Amino acid sequence: MHILVTNDDGVLAPGLLALAQAMRELGEVSIVAPEQNWSASGHVKTMHRPLRVKEVRLHDGSRALASDGAPSDCVALALLGLVKQPVNLVVSGVNPNANIGHDVTYSGTVTAAMEAVITGNLPAIALSLDGSRVHTASLDYAPAATIAKRIARKVLEKGLPQGVFLNVNIPYLPLEQIKGFRITRQGLRVYRDALEQRIDPRGQPYYWIGGEAPTAIPEEGTDYEAIANGYVSITPLQLDLTAWSALKALQAWGWE
């Protein structure tokens, strides 16, 4: 098996190294990741400038390719020919913060997995660790890497439906304290964004989008509810965004 590993935190992020090391127990691994942090970058296709790629060495000495493009660019580059050997699975992460609810539209981690479906029609997994409550600069990614290996092995064995990829969120707990796995639906994020205006040294205004950290609505069966209760959340996502429930209503408007 050949597994492509990427992320949105940058090629030297510790979560990527932990994930790559775990995937090497399942097969050959290629790493193509952004050279800098692209968190909350969303789904990007860079077309207005050339993309650069360079070889780097991770902290364990292994080889990786770093691109100046977005996470989704990295996956597209790899699948379009930068990586010569055919890829069987794309895994993205491990992100240090959860990606739940509407986060999936912003997340570079999730949209990198999305690009695997778009460009290569491949199974893909986005992996995020709910580390936001931990006030430390150094997170332990070992439990998440172990869980990632288990989920990846299952996907390689069973496959995924066409057009579907997995968004996985892992509670920040020791492995023995994680209660198990739950198949979940997207929950609802609650954002408390605020616009802050400042003035630069030349007297011109500039803006930050800030505010309090987002929360979520703890509904049963959701990604948030699962990780809040100590379970790994596995949410199947698809690219078809059609609002099927609205089709008949719109057709009844009388367009002729």
Backbone bond lengths (Angstrom), bond angles and torsions (degrees), N, CA, C in turn:
res aa  C-N    CA-C-N  psi(-1)  N-CA   C-N-CA  omega(-1)  CA-C   N-CA-C  phi
1 M - - - 1.453 - - 1.528 110.11 -
2 H 1.324 115.05 145.60 1.466 120.73 178.50 1.524 107.70 -121.76
3 I 1.326 116.07 121.27 1.459 122.25 -174.46 1.515 109.44 -116.66
4 L 1.326 115.90 129.96 1.465 122.14 175.14 1.522 108.49 -95.34
5 V 1.343 116.47 127.53 1.458 122.73 179.73 1.520 109.30 -112.69
6 T 1.328 116.29 134.76 1.460 121.41 177.80 1.526 108.48 -146.35
7 N 1.325 116.59 -179.19 1.470 120.86 175.93 1.517 109.31 -164.01
8 D 1.356 116.81 -173.24 1.466 119.18 174.36 1.525 112.00 -122.29
9 D 1.334 117.03 2.73 1.464 120.70 -178.21 1.523 113.11 -95.40
10 G 1.311 117.01 -3.74 1.454 120.84 -178.85 1.511 111.63 108.77
11 V 1.306 115.50 150.34 1.459 121.91 -170.98 1.521 112.98 -62.68
12 L 1.326 118.34 -25.35 1.459 121.20 -178.40 1.529 113.55 -96.14
13 A 1.318 117.57 9.60 1.462 120.90 179.88 1.523 110.68 -67.33
14 P 1.327 118.37 140.98 1.467 120.51 -177.93 1.521 113.79 -64.84
15 G 1.326 117.77 -29.24 1.456 120.06 178.32 1.515 112.75 -64.94
16 L 1.337 117.03 -35.73 1.459 120.74 177.86 1.521 110.56 -67.92
17 L 1.326 117.46 -43.00 1.462 120.57 179.60 1.519 110.93 -61.40
18 A 1.332 117.05 -45.37 1.462 120.32 179.03 1.529 110.96 -60.98
19 L 1.325 116.79 -40.50 1.459 120.94 179.91 1.526 111.06 -67.01
20 A 1.319 116.88 -44.96 1.459 120.66 -179.70 1.526 111.35 -61.54
21 Q 1.327 116.66 -41.93 1.464 119.99 179.66 1.521 111.10 -64.08
22 A 1.324 117.20 -37.60 1.464 120.24 177.67 1.526 111.26 -68.20
23 M 1.332 117.58 -40.50 1.459 121.03 -178.88 1.522 112.31 -67.93
24 R 1.334 117.46 -26.38 1.472 120.25 178.11 1.517 112.19 -64.73
25 E 1.312 118.05 -17.99 1.454 121.31 175.64 1.524 111.81 -78.35
26 L 1.335 116.67 -10.40 1.466 121.43 179.71 1.519 112.96 -106.35
27 G 1.323 117.76 -21.68 1.462 120.26 -177.87 1.507 111.54 171.11
28 E 1.304 114.52 -167.71 1.468 120.18 178.30 1.523 109.32 -73.82
29 V 1.319 116.56 142.36 1.463 122.07 -175.94 1.518 110.38 -122.99
30 S 1.321 115.93 133.25 1.464 122.87 167.17 1.519 107.89 -115.98
31 I 1.330 116.02 142.44 1.462 121.36 -178.54 1.519 109.05 -120.44
32 V 1.312 116.12 121.89 1.467 122.33 171.72 1.520 105.90 -132.59
33 A 1.321 116.61 114.96 1.463 121.00 -173.31 1.520 109.74 -143.36
34 P 1.324 117.98 161.21 1.469 120.22 -179.96 1.526 111.34 -68.47
35 E 1.324 115.40 148.50 1.457 120.00 -178.80 1.526 112.21 -76.89
36 Q 1.342 117.18 -12.86 1.462 121.09 179.11 1.527 109.33 -138.42
37 N 1.316 115.79 175.03 1.454 121.17 -178.53 1.534 111.04 -73.39
38 W 1.347 115.94 126.73 1.468 122.28 177.88 1.522 110.75 -120.29
39 S 1.320 117.63 29.65 1.464 119.62 -179.21 1.529 111.36 -56.02
40 A 1.328 115.82 141.94 1.465 123.38 -179.24 1.524 112.80 59.40
41 S 1.324 115.82 28.86 1.471 119.51 -179.07 1.520 112.67 -82.63
42 G 1.327 117.66 -19.68 1.450 120.13 -178.21 1.520 112.34 71.73
43 H 1.318 115.63 -166.35 1.464 120.91 -178.01 1.519 109.90 -87.86
44 V 1.303 116.21 118.99 1.474 122.06 -172.19 1.519 109.27 -126.18
45 K 1.318 116.11 140.41 1.463 122.06 166.91 1.526 106.86 -127.71
46 T 1.326 116.05 109.91 1.469 120.89 -176.60 1.519 109.62 -81.63
47 M 1.329 116.42 115.48 1.468 121.34 -177.71 1.519 112.94 -126.97
48 H 1.348 117.68 -8.26 1.454 120.11 -175.01 1.522 113.15 -95.11
49 R 1.320 117.83 0.82 1.463 121.18 178.92 1.523 109.06 -156.16
50 P 1.322 118.35 159.93 1.461 119.90 176.74 1.524 111.06 -71.50
51 L 1.309 115.92 154.59 1.451 122.15 176.87 1.524 109.51 -103.61
52 R 1.321 115.82 136.09 1.465 121.94 179.97 1.525 109.37 -106.58
53 V 1.316 116.23 146.40 1.453 122.43 178.23 1.521 108.81 -135.14
54 K 1.326 116.28 137.66 1.461 120.87 176.80 1.522 109.59 -137.12
55 E 1.316 115.85 155.44 1.459 120.81 177.29 1.521 109.93 -86.75
56 V 1.324 115.92 137.43 1.459 122.08 176.50 1.520 108.58 -132.63
57 R 1.330 115.62 166.72 1.458 121.79 175.40 1.518 109.07 -115.49
58 L 1.322 115.84 131.00 1.455 120.50 177.32 1.527 109.75 -77.04
59 H 1.308 116.14 176.18 1.461 120.52 -174.21 1.524 112.74 -67.12
60 D 1.332 117.58 -18.73 1.465 119.79 175.50 1.518 112.01 -93.98
61 G 1.343 116.88 6.30 1.451 121.29 178.73 1.507 115.24 89.36
62 S 1.332 117.83 -5.25 1.458 120.47 -178.14 1.524 111.01 -75.80
63 R 1.318 115.07 157.94 1.465 122.52 -174.90 1.521 110.48 -87.31
64 A 1.327 115.79 142.91 1.458 121.94 174.07 1.521 108.42 -145.70
65 L 1.314 115.92 160.35 1.461 122.36 174.22 1.515 108.43 -109.90
66 A 1.327 115.85 131.47 1.459 121.92 -179.60 1.520 108.83 -114.65
67 S 1.336 116.46 131.71 1.455 122.51 179.95 1.518 110.27 -115.03
68 D 1.329 116.08 152.10 1.465 119.69 174.38 1.523 111.32 -85.47
69 G 1.327 117.43 7.96 1.452 121.54 177.15 1.520 111.76 -91.44
70 A 1.325 115.03 -179.39 1.459 122.93 179.28 1.527 110.50 -76.14
71 P 1.331 118.40 168.11 1.466 119.95 176.84 1.529 113.35 -54.53
72 S 1.325 117.38 -43.36 1.462 119.30 179.04 1.526 111.20 -65.91
73 D 1.336 117.89 -32.65 1.462 120.97 173.20 1.519 110.76 -61.68
74 C 1.338 116.33 -41.92 1.460 120.51 -177.89 1.518 110.79 -60.32
75 V 1.327 116.99 -43.43 1.453 120.66 179.02 1.529 110.47 -66.38
76 A 1.324 117.22 -43.71 1.461 120.32 179.18 1.528 111.04 -61.73
77 L 1.329 117.20 -45.00 1.464 120.76 177.92 1.526 111.01 -56.08
78 A 1.331 115.35 -48.00 1.459 119.50 -177.61 1.523 111.69 -61.94
79 L 1.313 117.13 -46.41 1.460 120.78 -174.19 1.520 113.10 -76.93
80 L 1.327 116.46 -22.84 1.469 119.70 179.26 1.524 112.98 -85.32
81 G 1.334 117.67 -1.72 1.462 118.56 174.02 1.507 116.72 138.35
82 L 1.335 118.40 -11.25 1.464 119.29 177.77 1.524 110.41 -61.28
83 V 1.329 116.87 -39.71 1.459 122.36 173.16 1.528 107.19 -98.16
84 K 1.306 116.75 120.04 1.468 120.81 -171.07 1.520 113.64 -74.95
85 Q 1.310 118.22 -36.90 1.455 121.04 -176.40 1.522 110.62 -78.72
86 P 1.332 118.53 135.48 1.464 120.78 178.72 1.526 111.79 -56.27
87 V 1.336 115.75 141.44 1.454 122.70 -176.71 1.524 109.28 -99.72
88 N 1.331 116.72 137.55 1.462 121.94 177.99 1.518 113.62 -98.46
89 L 1.350 116.85 -25.82 1.459 120.93 -175.20 1.522 108.50 -155.01
90 V 1.338 116.45 142.19 1.466 121.94 174.44 1.524 107.83 -115.36
91 V 1.333 116.28 129.58 1.464 121.15 175.43 1.520 108.59 -124.19
92 S 1.315 116.06 138.42 1.461 122.44 -175.15 1.523 109.44 -126.29
93 G 1.341 116.82 129.11 1.467 120.66 179.68 1.518 111.15 139.61
94 V 1.295 118.09 -157.01 1.461 126.19 -6.93 1.517 107.83 -83.64
95 N 1.334 117.03 123.69 1.450 121.62 179.05 1.525 110.01 -73.15
96 P 1.341 118.65 142.46 1.463 119.92 -177.29 1.523 114.63 -77.34
97 N 1.324 118.07 -9.26 1.467 122.14 -179.99 1.520 109.55 -128.47
98 A 1.314 116.53 151.04 1.460 121.15 -179.36 1.525 110.95 -63.08
99 N 1.329 115.48 149.08 1.459 122.73 172.35 1.519 107.57 -123.60
100 I 1.327 115.54 93.14 1.456 121.57 -174.94 1.525 109.77 -124.77
101 G 1.325 115.56 164.01 1.459 119.69 177.02 1.516 112.33 54.10
102 H 1.336 115.45 -134.23 1.462 120.60 -177.92 1.525 113.36 -71.69
103 D 1.328 117.43 -6.20 1.463 119.69 174.88 1.525 111.93 -54.56
104 V 1.327 116.70 -28.15 1.466 118.98 -173.32 1.521 112.00 -63.35
105 T 1.335 117.70 -23.61 1.460 119.48 178.94 1.529 111.66 -79.11
106 Y 1.318 117.15 -23.97 1.461 121.75 179.41 1.527 112.47 -92.51
107 S 1.293 116.75 -30.50 1.459 122.52 -165.96 1.519 113.22 -69.18
108 G 1.331 115.73 125.31 1.463 119.72 171.88 1.512 111.46 -68.55
109 T 1.332 117.01 -31.50 1.463 121.02 177.20 1.521 110.47 -60.65
110 V 1.324 116.28 -47.89 1.465 120.92 -177.01 1.527 110.88 -72.04
111 T 1.325 117.39 -42.21 1.469 118.69 -176.03 1.524 112.08 -73.91
112 A 1.321 117.99 -18.89 1.464 119.32 170.53 1.525 109.89 -65.86
113 A 1.340 116.51 -43.12 1.465 120.05 175.40 1.524 110.83 -64.21
114 M 1.315 116.42 -38.45 1.467 121.44 177.15 1.535 111.14 -57.88
115 E 1.326 115.74 -40.39 1.473 119.63 -178.69 1.526 111.55 -64.35
116 A 1.329 117.71 -28.89 1.463 120.30 177.16 1.523 110.87 -61.72
117 V 1.332 116.23 -37.09 1.459 121.01 177.96 1.521 110.34 -71.40
118 I 1.343 117.05 -42.11 1.459 121.27 -176.20 1.519 111.66 -69.03
119 T 1.326 116.50 -49.71 1.469 120.29 -173.83 1.520 112.56 -82.55
120 G 1.323 116.80 -40.99 1.453 118.95 -172.48 1.504 116.47 -116.92
121 N 1.347 117.96 -1.21 1.463 121.54 -175.81 1.529 110.06 50.39
122 L 1.335 115.35 45.09 1.454 121.85 -174.52 1.524 111.08 -110.27
123 P 1.320 117.68 153.93 1.470 119.74 171.03 1.520 109.38 -67.26
124 A 1.324 116.21 145.22 1.465 120.41 -176.29 1.517 109.75 -149.55
125 I 1.338 114.53 152.49 1.459 121.67 -179.93 1.522 108.69 -135.38
126 A 1.333 116.51 128.58 1.467 122.41 171.48 1.520 107.60 -102.99
127 L 1.344 116.69 129.92 1.459 121.21 -174.38 1.516 110.56 -122.89
128 S 1.337 115.89 127.71 1.465 121.67 -178.52 1.518 109.65 -134.38
129 L 1.319 115.06 143.65 1.460 123.14 -179.58 1.521 108.69 -108.07
130 D 1.313 117.52 132.46 1.461 121.27 -178.79 1.529 109.63 -80.90
131 G 1.340 115.14 68.76 1.454 120.48 -176.03 1.506 114.96 -96.15
132 S 1.316 118.01 5.86 1.463 120.75 -173.45 1.524 112.76 -67.69
133 R 1.328 117.00 -23.80 1.464 119.63 -179.50 1.523 112.29 -83.38
134 V 1.322 117.31 -6.11 1.461 121.84 -175.80 1.521 109.03 -96.04
135 H 1.310 117.04 117.44 1.462 120.89 -175.73 1.526 110.07 -90.87
136 T 1.321 114.81 69.57 1.458 121.43 177.72 1.511 108.81 -148.38
137 A 1.304 116.11 149.39 1.463 120.09 -179.92 1.520 111.64 -79.43
138 S 1.319 117.70 -15.76 1.464 121.74 -174.63 1.523 109.68 -120.06
139 L 1.318 116.81 112.87 1.454 122.28 178.57 1.521 110.18 -97.36
140 D 1.324 115.71 151.63 1.458 121.72 175.46 1.531 108.06 -92.37
141 Y 1.337 115.84 109.21 1.464 120.76 -177.87 1.521 112.76 -92.57
142 A 1.329 118.38 -1.19 1.463 120.28 -175.41 1.524 113.11 -60.18
143 P 1.357 120.04 -46.97 1.468 118.23 178.10 1.532 112.30 -61.03
144 A 1.325 117.00 -41.31 1.469 120.23 179.59 1.522 110.96 -63.24
145 A 1.334 117.04 -39.01 1.463 120.26 179.28 1.523 111.20 -65.13
146 T 1.317 116.76 -39.27 1.463 120.60 177.52 1.528 111.07 -63.42
147 I 1.314 116.03 -43.21 1.465 120.57 178.12 1.523 110.62 -66.24
148 A 1.334 116.99 -40.72 1.465 120.83 177.85 1.524 111.00 -58.40
149 K 1.315 116.33 -42.29 1.468 120.28 179.67 1.528 110.82 -62.71
150 R 1.329 116.21 -41.53 1.460 119.26 -179.94 1.527 111.32 -64.94
151 I 1.318 117.29 -43.06 1.468 120.48 -179.34 1.522 110.55 -69.00
152 A 1.327 117.38 -42.15 1.462 120.41 179.49 1.520 111.08 -62.18
153 R 1.323 116.64 -41.83 1.472 119.58 178.41 1.525 110.16 -60.56
154 K 1.321 116.17 -41.94 1.467 119.72 -179.70 1.537 110.99 -65.03
155 V 1.336 117.01 -41.09 1.468 120.17 179.25 1.522 110.72 -65.63
156 L 1.325 117.37 -40.36 1.462 120.08 178.47 1.521 111.29 -64.84
157 E 1.326 117.44 -33.73 1.464 121.32 179.25 1.521 112.25 -75.50
158 K 1.341 116.07 -44.33 1.464 120.56 -170.00 1.529 113.28 -97.96
159 G 1.344 117.18 -27.62 1.458 120.90 -173.59 1.521 111.33 78.66
160 L 1.313 115.88 172.55 1.458 122.80 176.59 1.524 109.21 -126.83
161 P 1.324 118.00 152.39 1.470 119.14 174.35 1.524 111.05 -58.83
162 Q 1.301 116.04 150.95 1.461 120.37 -179.27 1.528 110.03 -59.29
163 G 1.328 115.47 134.37 1.457 120.93 177.80 1.507 114.83 81.93
164 V 1.338 117.74 5.32 1.467 121.88 -177.76 1.523 109.90 -113.10
165 F 1.334 116.69 139.61 1.455 121.46 170.90 1.522 107.97 -135.03
166 L 1.324 116.57 169.53 1.464 121.12 -173.62 1.517 111.64 -109.54
167 N 1.322 115.09 134.25 1.463 121.66 171.43 1.517 107.44 -107.61
168 V 1.330 116.13 112.74 1.462 122.25 -173.76 1.520 109.20 -111.01
169 N 1.326 116.18 129.35 1.461 122.43 174.66 1.521 108.95 -121.99
170 I 1.325 115.23 134.84 1.458 122.17 -170.30 1.526 109.25 -121.29
171 P 1.328 118.96 126.93 1.468 119.50 177.57 1.518 110.40 -66.73
172 Y 1.330 115.91 147.33 1.461 119.37 -179.93 1.526 108.70 -84.55
173 L 1.330 114.58 86.82 1.458 123.16 -177.89 1.526 108.67 -141.97
174 P 1.323 117.49 156.34 1.469 119.45 168.95 1.532 109.57 -57.58
175 L 1.305 116.38 150.43 1.461 120.69 -174.06 1.521 111.93 -55.82
176 E 1.322 117.17 -40.48 1.459 120.11 -177.24 1.523 113.02 -71.32
177 Q 1.335 117.43 -13.94 1.460 120.49 178.63 1.524 113.08 -95.26
178 I 1.316 117.62 -9.18 1.460 120.44 176.93 1.525 108.19 -75.16
179 K 1.329 116.95 127.07 1.463 121.83 -167.85 1.524 113.91 -79.06
180 G 1.329 117.07 -21.40 1.448 119.12 -178.32 1.515 110.97 149.65
181 F 1.335 115.84 -157.58 1.456 122.76 -175.57 1.527 109.77 -119.47
182 R 1.316 115.06 141.78 1.458 120.34 173.38 1.525 109.69 -130.82
183 I 1.323 115.43 135.25 1.463 121.31 172.84 1.526 105.80 -86.03
184 T 1.326 116.30 122.07 1.461 120.85 -167.77 1.527 111.61 -127.47
185 R 1.313 114.10 169.50 1.461 121.47 170.67 1.530 108.68 -107.93
186 Q 1.319 115.23 164.36 1.459 120.35 175.40 1.523 110.20 -61.30
187 G 1.308 115.83 132.08 1.451 119.47 173.50 1.511 111.22 -89.60
188 L 1.318 115.96 -166.79 1.456 122.08 180.00 1.525 109.48 -114.14
189 R 1.311 116.14 117.04 1.449 122.17 173.59 1.524 108.88 -78.29
190 V 1.319 116.00 147.21 1.461 122.00 173.05 1.519 106.87 -115.95
191 Y 1.326 115.79 111.34 1.461 121.12 -178.84 1.527 109.80 -97.77
192 R 1.296 115.21 137.69 1.467 121.31 177.19 1.529 109.55 -119.29
193 D 1.319 114.65 52.23 1.461 120.70 -177.89 1.527 110.54 -68.73
194 A 1.311 114.83 149.81 1.464 121.59 176.75 1.521 108.46 -142.52
195 L 1.323 115.34 144.55 1.456 120.76 179.04 1.522 109.30 -94.80
196 E 1.315 114.68 125.93 1.459 120.15 178.82 1.520 109.32 -115.37
197 Q 1.307 116.71 122.66 1.466 121.61 179.22 1.528 109.73 -101.25
198 R 1.322 115.29 136.18 1.456 121.10 176.64 1.533 108.75 -132.20
199 I 1.302 114.96 169.54 1.461 120.84 -179.69 1.526 108.66 -118.12
200 D 1.332 115.53 129.57 1.464 118.84 -179.71 1.537 110.42 -81.02
201 P 1.339 118.86 172.76 1.472 121.01 -176.95 1.527 114.45 -59.44
202 R 1.335 117.13 -19.34 1.470 120.28 177.96 1.526 112.42 -93.97
203 G 1.318 116.81 8.59 1.459 120.41 176.95 1.512 114.66 83.23
204 Q 1.341 118.00 10.38 1.459 121.27 -179.32 1.523 109.98 -97.28
205 P 1.331 117.04 141.68 1.461 119.63 -179.76 1.530 112.22 -75.56
206 Y 1.309 116.29 146.49 1.459 122.19 168.53 1.525 107.86 -139.91
207 Y 1.328 115.72 167.72 1.459 119.70 -166.86 1.533 111.61 -134.17
208 W 1.330 114.74 143.77 1.458 122.58 168.71 1.521 107.98 -118.89
209 I 1.349 115.49 137.27 1.459 119.23 167.89 1.523 106.62 -94.18
210 G 1.316 116.30 111.32 1.456 121.11 -176.76 1.501 111.29 -128.96
211 G 1.310 116.19 -139.79 1.455 120.69 -179.00 1.510 111.91 111.89
212 E 1.323 116.18 -177.13 1.455 121.58 -179.46 1.531 110.91 -72.94
213 A 1.318 115.39 159.02 1.465 120.44 176.88 1.524 109.95 -61.88
214 P 1.329 118.19 142.41 1.464 119.97 -179.65 1.520 112.04 -67.84
215 T 1.310 115.53 152.78 1.455 121.75 172.72 1.526 107.57 -119.27
216 A 1.311 117.85 -164.33 1.465 121.12 179.69 1.510 109.34 -151.91
217 I 1.324 114.94 161.43 1.463 121.19 178.05 1.533 108.27 -89.87
218 P 1.324 118.40 121.50 1.474 121.74 -173.67 1.520 113.45 -80.26
219 E 1.320 116.70 67.98 1.458 120.93 179.31 1.525 110.58 -88.09
220 E 1.307 115.89 144.83 1.459 121.04 -179.71 1.524 110.76 -62.85
221 G 1.318 116.16 137.86 1.457 121.59 177.01 1.509 114.92 89.28
222 T 1.335 117.26 0.35 1.462 120.29 -176.85 1.520 111.63 -96.81
223 D 1.329 114.43 165.60 1.458 121.05 177.07 1.522 110.97 -59.01
224 Y 1.334 117.18 -43.49 1.457 120.32 -178.41 1.527 111.47 -64.15
225 E 1.325 115.83 -44.70 1.463 119.57 -178.12 1.523 110.76 -61.34
226 A 1.331 117.15 -37.35 1.460 120.71 -178.75 1.526 111.49 -65.12
227 I 1.336 117.03 -52.21 1.469 117.77 -175.88 1.525 111.34 -71.12
228 A 1.340 117.32 -29.80 1.459 119.95 177.54 1.523 111.46 -65.16
229 N 1.333 116.54 -24.26 1.464 121.29 -179.45 1.523 112.64 -104.36
230 G 1.319 116.72 14.17 1.457 120.19 172.59 1.507 116.24 88.18
231 Y 1.334 118.23 16.83 1.461 122.20 179.42 1.530 110.44 -109.03
232 V 1.319 116.13 151.42 1.460 121.56 169.37 1.521 108.02 -75.16
233 S 1.329 116.07 128.66 1.469 121.62 178.35 1.525 109.57 -97.02
234 I 1.324 116.21 126.99 1.469 122.19 175.60 1.522 107.45 -120.18
235 T 1.325 115.80 110.86 1.462 121.08 -177.76 1.523 109.82 -113.55
236 P 1.336 118.44 117.57 1.468 119.93 174.90 1.526 109.80 -76.01
237 L 1.315 116.19 127.82 1.462 122.00 178.92 1.524 109.27 -116.13
238 Q 1.339 115.54 152.59 1.453 120.85 177.42 1.519 109.97 -132.65
239 L 1.334 115.00 160.60 1.459 119.55 -176.14 1.522 112.72 -88.57
240 D 1.313 117.96 -15.16 1.462 120.45 178.49 1.529 108.57 -74.00
241 L 1.341 116.80 106.08 1.459 121.70 -178.37 1.528 112.82 -95.09
242 T 1.318 116.77 9.90 1.463 120.31 179.75 1.526 111.28 -56.39
243 A 1.315 116.51 130.91 1.466 120.95 174.53 1.527 107.73 -85.31
244 W 1.341 115.72 85.22 1.459 120.26 -172.99 1.527 111.97 -60.86
245 S 1.311 117.48 -32.92 1.459 120.11 -178.31 1.531 112.28 -68.20
246 A 1.336 116.47 -17.91 1.468 119.91 -178.73 1.521 112.90 -94.59
247 L 1.324 118.96 -9.28 1.466 120.86 -174.23 1.531 112.05 -60.40
248 K 1.330 117.27 -49.92 1.463 119.49 -176.81 1.520 111.43 -64.94
249 A 1.309 116.48 -39.18 1.462 119.45 179.86 1.519 110.83 -62.52
250 L 1.322 117.24 -43.74 1.466 120.32 179.86 1.524 111.58 -68.28
251 Q 1.338 116.70 -37.34 1.469 119.59 178.58 1.528 111.33 -64.62
252 A 1.313 116.68 -27.55 1.472 121.40 -179.07 1.509 113.16 -79.88
253 W 1.318 118.42 -1.83 1.459 121.01 -179.66 1.525 112.76 -72.34
254 G 1.321 116.30 -15.68 1.469 119.34 179.65 1.507 112.66 78.40
255 W 1.307 116.48 76.94 1.480 121.61 -175.17 1.536 112.33 -89.90
256 E 1.327 118.13 -13.77 1.465 119.30 -175.94 1.532 110.48 -74.14
